[in-house]
Protein backbone atom coordinates (compact mmCIF):
# COMPACT_ATOMS: atom_id res chain seq x y z
CA UNK A 1 0.00 0.00 0.00
CA UNK A 2 1.45 3.35 -1.06
CA UNK A 3 2.14 6.08 1.49
CA UNK A 4 -0.57 8.38 0.09
CA UNK A 5 -3.13 5.58 0.33
CA UNK A 6 -2.14 4.91 3.94
CA UNK A 7 -2.43 8.62 4.71
CA UNK A 8 -5.98 8.67 3.34
CA UNK A 9 -6.86 5.53 5.27
CA UNK A 10 -5.51 6.98 8.53
CA UNK A 11 -7.42 10.24 8.00
CA UNK A 12 -10.65 8.29 7.55
CA UNK A 13 -10.01 5.87 10.40
CA UNK A 14 -9.11 8.39 13.12
CA UNK A 15 -12.62 9.91 13.53
CA UNK A 16 -14.19 6.45 13.31
CA UNK A 17 -11.93 5.11 16.04
CA UNK A 18 -12.50 8.16 18.25
CA UNK A 19 -16.27 7.75 17.86
CA UNK A 20 -15.96 4.09 18.87
CA UNK A 21 -13.97 5.07 21.97
CA UNK A 22 -16.60 7.65 22.92
CA UNK A 23 -19.37 5.09 22.46
CA UNK A 24 -17.49 2.51 24.54
CA UNK A 25 -16.94 5.03 27.35
CA UNK A 26 -20.63 5.98 27.34
CA UNK A 27 -21.56 2.29 27.44
CA UNK A 28 -19.34 1.66 30.46
CA UNK A 29 -20.65 4.77 32.22
CA UNK A 30 -24.25 3.67 31.70
CA UNK A 31 -23.64 0.35 33.46
CA UNK A 32 -21.47 1.71 36.27
CA UNK A 33 -22.21 2.82 39.82
CA UNK A 34 -19.89 5.81 39.55
CA UNK A 35 -20.94 8.84 41.56
CA UNK A 36 -19.21 11.97 42.82
CA UNK A 37 -18.17 10.35 46.12
CA UNK A 38 -16.46 7.44 44.36
CA UNK A 39 -14.85 9.73 41.78
CA UNK A 40 -13.43 11.99 44.51
CA UNK A 41 -12.18 9.02 46.52
CA UNK A 42 -10.42 7.46 43.55
CA UNK A 43 -9.20 10.68 41.91
CA UNK A 44 -5.60 9.43 41.84
CA UNK A 45 -6.49 6.93 39.12
CA UNK A 46 -6.62 9.90 36.74
CA UNK A 47 -2.88 10.69 37.01
CA UNK A 48 -2.15 6.95 37.09
CA UNK A 49 -3.90 6.76 33.72
CA UNK A 50 -1.81 9.65 32.40
CA UNK A 51 1.48 8.12 33.55
CA UNK A 52 0.59 4.64 32.34
CA UNK A 53 -0.38 5.86 28.87
CA UNK A 54 2.69 8.05 28.52
CA UNK A 55 5.01 5.16 29.37
CA UNK A 56 3.04 2.76 27.17
CA UNK A 57 2.84 4.93 24.07
CA UNK A 58 6.25 6.58 24.31
CA UNK A 59 8.25 3.38 24.85
CA UNK A 60 6.06 0.56 23.49
CA UNK A 61 5.82 -0.86 27.01
CA UNK A 62 2.26 -1.76 28.03
CA UNK A 63 0.51 0.38 30.62
CA UNK A 64 -0.05 -2.68 32.77
CA UNK A 65 3.42 -2.20 34.25
CA UNK A 66 1.99 0.94 35.88
CA UNK A 67 -1.59 -0.13 36.60
CA UNK A 68 -1.03 -3.56 38.15
CA UNK A 69 1.49 -2.37 40.81
CA UNK A 70 -0.95 0.38 41.84
CA UNK A 71 -3.74 -2.19 42.19
CA UNK A 72 -1.43 -4.43 44.23
CA UNK A 73 -0.53 -1.51 46.52
CA UNK A 74 -4.23 -0.89 47.12
CA UNK A 75 -4.82 -4.54 47.95
CA UNK A 76 -1.89 -4.58 50.40
CA UNK A 77 -2.99 -1.39 52.13
CA UNK A 78 -0.11 0.65 50.72
CA UNK A 79 -2.55 3.40 49.69
CA UNK A 80 -4.93 4.30 52.55
CA UNK A 81 -8.57 4.77 51.53
CA UNK A 82 -11.93 4.93 53.32
CA UNK A 83 -13.53 1.45 53.63
CA UNK A 84 -16.39 2.22 51.23
CA UNK A 85 -13.90 3.34 48.55
CA UNK A 86 -11.43 0.55 49.27
CA UNK A 87 -14.17 -1.97 48.56
CA UNK A 88 -14.33 -0.73 44.98
CA UNK A 89 -10.59 -0.25 44.51
CA UNK A 90 -9.36 -3.57 45.94
CA UNK A 91 -8.84 -6.06 43.13
CA UNK A 92 -7.77 -9.67 42.84
CA UNK A 93 -4.79 -10.24 40.50
CA UNK A 94 -7.01 -11.49 37.68
CA UNK A 95 -9.26 -8.43 38.11
CA UNK A 96 -6.21 -6.17 37.98
CA UNK A 97 -5.25 -7.68 34.64
CA UNK A 98 -8.79 -7.28 33.29
CA UNK A 99 -8.96 -3.62 34.35
CA UNK A 100 -5.51 -3.02 32.85
CA UNK A 101 -6.73 -4.46 29.54
CA UNK A 102 -9.72 -2.11 29.57
CA UNK A 103 -7.75 1.05 30.36
CA UNK A 104 -5.15 0.25 27.70
CA UNK A 105 -7.88 -0.10 25.07
CA UNK A 106 -8.43 3.64 25.41
CA UNK A 107 -4.96 4.96 26.21
CA UNK A 108 -3.08 2.87 23.66
CA UNK A 109 -5.75 3.57 21.04
CA UNK A 110 -5.03 7.27 21.38
CA UNK A 111 -1.30 6.68 21.23
CA UNK A 112 -1.67 4.42 18.19
CA UNK A 113 -3.68 7.09 16.36
CA UNK A 114 -1.11 9.77 17.20
CA UNK A 115 1.75 7.60 15.93
CA UNK A 116 -0.17 6.69 12.76
CA UNK A 117 -1.03 10.34 12.06
CA UNK A 118 2.57 11.39 12.61
CA UNK A 119 4.10 8.71 10.39
CA UNK A 120 1.56 8.45 7.57
CA UNK A 121 -0.21 11.83 7.45
CA UNK A 122 2.45 14.28 8.67
CA UNK A 123 5.30 12.19 7.23
CA UNK A 124 7.29 13.15 10.32
CA UNK A 125 10.01 10.50 10.18
CA UNK A 126 13.45 11.85 9.33
CA UNK A 127 14.83 10.99 5.90
CA UNK A 128 17.16 8.37 7.39
CA UNK A 129 14.32 6.78 9.40
CA UNK A 130 11.74 6.43 6.65
CA UNK A 131 10.37 2.91 6.39
CA UNK A 132 7.98 1.97 3.58
CA UNK A 133 4.31 1.34 4.29
CA UNK A 134 4.79 -2.24 3.13
CA UNK A 135 7.56 -2.81 5.68
CA UNK A 136 5.50 -1.21 8.45
CA UNK A 137 2.57 -3.48 7.59
CA UNK A 138 4.82 -6.54 7.60
CA UNK A 139 6.31 -5.59 10.98
CA UNK A 140 2.81 -5.14 12.39
CA UNK A 141 0.89 -8.01 10.80
CA UNK A 142 3.50 -10.76 11.29
CA UNK A 143 3.36 -10.76 15.12
CA UNK A 144 -0.42 -10.28 15.06
CA UNK A 145 -0.83 -13.37 12.87
CA UNK A 146 0.40 -15.58 15.72
CA UNK A 147 -0.12 -13.24 18.67
CA UNK A 148 -3.90 -12.99 18.46
CA UNK A 149 -4.52 -16.77 18.27
CA UNK A 150 -2.03 -17.33 21.11
CA UNK A 151 -3.76 -14.70 23.23
CA UNK A 152 -7.24 -16.13 22.67
CA UNK A 153 -6.14 -19.74 23.18
CA UNK A 154 -4.36 -18.83 26.42
CA UNK A 155 -7.43 -17.03 27.73
CA UNK A 156 -9.64 -19.97 26.77
CA UNK A 157 -7.59 -22.89 28.06
CA UNK A 158 -5.04 -21.69 30.63
CA UNK A 159 -6.09 -20.76 34.14
CA UNK A 160 -3.53 -19.43 36.59
CA UNK A 161 -4.13 -19.01 40.30
CA UNK A 162 -4.27 -15.34 41.29
CA UNK A 163 -1.33 -15.52 43.70
CA UNK A 164 0.79 -17.37 41.14
CA UNK A 165 -0.21 -14.86 38.48
CA UNK A 166 1.02 -11.97 40.63
CA UNK A 167 4.35 -13.71 41.31
CA UNK A 168 4.89 -14.27 37.60
CA UNK A 169 4.01 -10.65 36.90
CA UNK A 170 6.59 -9.45 39.45
CA UNK A 171 9.36 -11.52 37.89
CA UNK A 172 8.36 -10.62 34.33
CA UNK A 173 8.20 -6.89 35.11
CA UNK A 174 11.57 -6.89 36.86
CA UNK A 175 13.22 -8.72 33.96
CA UNK A 176 11.53 -6.39 31.48
CA UNK A 177 12.73 -3.28 33.31
CA UNK A 178 16.33 -4.49 33.47
CA UNK A 179 16.36 -5.56 29.80
CA UNK A 180 14.80 -2.29 28.67
CA UNK A 181 17.39 -0.30 30.63
CA UNK A 182 20.28 -2.31 29.20
CA UNK A 183 19.06 -1.99 25.62
CA UNK A 184 18.29 1.72 26.03
CA UNK A 185 21.92 2.47 26.85
CA UNK A 186 23.46 -0.19 24.61
CA UNK A 187 21.65 1.28 21.59
CA UNK A 188 21.97 4.95 22.59
CA UNK A 189 24.14 5.85 19.62
CA UNK A 190 22.54 4.44 16.51
CA UNK A 191 24.35 5.76 13.47
CA UNK A 192 22.16 6.56 10.49
CA UNK A 193 24.12 4.16 8.29
CA UNK A 194 23.39 1.32 10.71
CA UNK A 195 19.61 1.77 10.73
CA UNK A 196 17.45 -0.83 9.03
CA UNK A 197 14.52 0.29 6.90
CA UNK A 198 13.47 -3.08 5.49
CA UNK A 199 12.60 -6.46 6.97
CA UNK A 200 14.17 -9.76 5.93
CA UNK A 201 12.37 -13.13 5.68
CA UNK A 202 14.36 -14.41 8.66
CA UNK A 203 13.21 -11.45 10.75
CA UNK A 204 9.60 -12.13 9.79
CA UNK A 205 9.96 -15.67 11.14
CA UNK A 206 11.32 -14.27 14.40
CA UNK A 207 8.40 -11.83 14.56
CA UNK A 208 5.97 -14.72 14.11
CA UNK A 209 7.62 -16.54 17.02
CA UNK A 210 7.67 -13.42 19.19
CA UNK A 211 4.00 -12.89 18.40
CA UNK A 212 3.10 -16.34 19.71
CA UNK A 213 5.14 -15.88 22.88
CA UNK A 214 4.00 -12.29 23.37
CA UNK A 215 0.35 -13.13 22.82
CA UNK A 216 0.53 -15.80 25.52
CA UNK A 217 2.24 -13.44 27.97
CA UNK A 218 -0.19 -10.63 27.19
CA UNK A 219 -3.15 -12.89 27.94
CA UNK A 220 -1.74 -13.48 31.42
CA UNK A 221 -0.45 -10.00 32.31
CA UNK A 222 -2.07 -7.55 29.83
CA UNK A 223 1.46 -6.64 28.68
CA UNK A 224 4.17 -8.51 26.82
CA UNK A 225 3.86 -8.54 23.06
CA UNK A 226 4.65 -4.84 22.61
CA UNK A 227 7.67 -5.07 24.88
CA UNK A 228 9.10 -8.05 23.01
CA UNK A 229 8.62 -6.33 19.65
CA UNK A 230 10.11 -3.00 20.72
CA UNK A 231 13.19 -4.65 22.18
CA UNK A 232 13.70 -6.95 19.19
CA UNK A 233 13.23 -4.24 16.56
CA UNK A 234 15.60 -1.89 18.37
CA UNK A 235 18.10 -4.74 18.71
CA UNK A 236 17.83 -5.28 14.94
CA UNK A 237 18.58 -1.54 14.53
CA UNK A 238 15.25 -0.43 13.13
CA UNK A 239 14.64 3.28 13.84
CA UNK A 240 13.53 3.66 17.45
CA UNK A 241 10.38 5.60 16.53
CA UNK A 242 9.39 2.86 14.11
CA UNK A 243 9.98 0.17 16.74
CA UNK A 244 7.83 2.02 19.29
CA UNK A 245 5.05 2.78 16.80
CA UNK A 246 4.84 -0.86 15.68
CA UNK A 247 4.83 -2.05 19.29
CA UNK A 248 1.97 0.34 20.12
CA UNK A 249 -0.07 -0.68 17.06
CA UNK A 250 0.30 -4.38 17.80
CA UNK A 251 -0.38 -3.89 21.51
CA UNK A 252 -3.59 -1.93 21.02
CA UNK A 253 -5.04 -4.54 18.69
CA UNK A 254 -4.16 -7.27 21.19
CA UNK A 255 -5.73 -5.49 24.16
CA UNK A 256 -8.90 -4.67 22.20
CA UNK A 257 -9.25 -8.34 21.28
CA UNK A 258 -8.21 -9.57 24.73
CA UNK A 259 -10.36 -7.27 26.87
CA UNK A 260 -13.53 -9.23 26.18
CA UNK A 261 -12.49 -12.27 28.20
CA UNK A 262 -12.31 -10.27 31.42
CA UNK A 263 -15.26 -8.05 30.59
CA UNK A 264 -17.64 -10.90 29.81
CA UNK A 265 -16.31 -12.75 32.86
CA UNK A 266 -17.33 -9.87 35.12
CA UNK A 267 -13.75 -9.08 36.13
CA UNK A 268 -13.60 -5.46 34.96
CA UNK A 269 -14.24 -2.94 37.77
CA UNK A 270 -15.92 -0.37 35.55
CA UNK A 271 -15.66 2.54 38.01
CA UNK A 272 -11.86 2.36 38.04
CA UNK A 273 -11.75 2.27 34.26
CA UNK A 274 -14.00 5.31 33.94
CA UNK A 275 -11.76 7.40 36.21
CA UNK A 276 -8.47 6.26 34.64
CA UNK A 277 -9.53 6.49 30.99
CA UNK A 278 -9.60 10.32 30.66
CA UNK A 279 -6.06 10.39 32.03
CA UNK A 280 -5.04 7.56 29.69
CA UNK A 281 -6.42 9.47 26.70
CA UNK A 282 -4.45 12.57 27.69
CA UNK A 283 -1.33 10.47 28.22
CA UNK A 284 -1.79 8.86 24.81
CA UNK A 285 -1.93 12.29 23.18
CA UNK A 286 1.08 13.63 25.09
CA UNK A 287 3.29 10.54 24.82
CA UNK A 288 4.88 11.20 21.44
CA UNK A 289 5.60 14.84 22.26
CA UNK A 290 7.13 13.92 25.60
CA UNK A 291 9.21 11.23 23.91
CA UNK A 292 10.55 13.84 21.48
CA UNK A 293 11.18 16.41 24.24
CA UNK A 294 12.99 14.08 26.63
CA UNK A 295 14.66 12.03 23.97
CA UNK A 296 14.29 8.29 23.55
CA UNK A 297 17.20 7.44 25.83
CA UNK A 298 16.03 9.31 28.90
CA UNK A 299 12.41 8.36 28.43
CA UNK A 300 13.32 4.68 28.30
CA UNK A 301 15.60 5.14 31.28
CA UNK A 302 12.82 6.70 33.35
CA UNK A 303 10.36 4.00 32.26
CA UNK A 304 12.88 1.28 33.16
CA UNK A 305 13.49 2.80 36.59
CA UNK A 306 9.74 2.93 37.22
CA UNK A 307 9.27 -0.70 36.16
CA UNK A 308 12.22 -1.92 38.24
CA UNK A 309 11.18 0.08 41.31
CA UNK A 310 7.54 -1.04 41.14
CA UNK A 311 8.61 -4.65 40.61
CA UNK A 312 10.90 -4.53 43.64
CA UNK A 313 8.08 -2.98 45.65
CA UNK A 314 5.80 -5.86 44.66
CA UNK A 315 8.47 -8.46 45.42
CA UNK A 316 9.28 -7.18 48.90
CA UNK A 317 5.83 -6.20 50.18
Buried (B, 14 or more C-beta within 10 A) or exposed (E): EEBEEBBEBBEEEBEEBBEEBEEBBEEBBEEBEBEEEBBEBBEBBBEBBBBBBBBBBBBBBBBBBBBBBBBBBBBEEEEEBEEEBBEBBBBBBBBBBBBBBBBBBBBBBBBBBBBBBBBBBEEBBEEEBBBBBBBBBBBBBBBBBBBBEBBBBBBEEEEBEBEEBBBBBBEBBBEBBBBBBEBBEEBBEBEEEEBBBEBEEEBBEBBBBBBBBBBBBBBBBBBBBBBBBBBBBBEBBBBBBBBBBBBBBBBBBBBBBBBEBBBEEEBBBBBBBBBBBBBBBBBBBBBBEBBBEBEBBEBBBBBBEBBBEBBBBBEEE
